[in-house]
Amino acid sequence: MKRKSNQTTLKAAIERYLEAFKLDSKMDQMDVKSSWESVMGTPIARRTKDLYFKDKTLFVLLDSSVLREELMMGKTRIIQLLNEHAGKAVVEDIVFK
């Protein structure tokens, strides 16, 4: 009689741990925040004062009202780019302040 192996990969174990403690969405949000500069580019990242999430809404604090207006026009595309980079739907809405 063969014994069932109860071995698992480290990646699978970490994913189960994050899901069990409901930390997987927080990790996805951290990934989006850390990828802001690579997705949006250095000039926009330099004008960004802060990024934070509330539920699935990303709040972006900017130091330029002109840039804020310009980014609001491309909001749908920015959400799409950030979610593509994350590999899943992490951002449902963006608020530029």
Residue pairs with C-beta under 8 A, 6 or more apart in sequence:
8 16
15 24
17 23
18 24
18 27
25 90
28 86
28 88
28 90
29 53
29 90
31 85
31 86
31 90
32 53
32 58
32 82
32 85
32 86
32 90
32 91
33 51
33 52
33 53
35 82
35 85
35 86
36 45
36 48
36 51
37 45
38 85
39 81
39 82
39 85
40 48
40 78
40 81
44 67
44 71
47 62
47 63
47 64
47 67
48 60
48 61
48 62
48 63
49 61
49 62
49 63
50 59
50 60
50 61
51 58
51 59
51 60
51 61
52 58
52 59
53 59
55 92
56 89
56 90
56 91
56 92
56 93
57 91
57 92
57 93
57 94
57 95
58 82
58 91
58 93
58 94
58 95
59 94
59 95
59 97
60 71
60 94
60 95
60 96
60 97
61 97
62 68
62 71
62 96
62 97
68 96
68 97
71 78
71 96
72 96
75 94
75 96
78 94
79 91
79 92
79 93
79 94
82 90
82 91
83 89
83 90
83 91
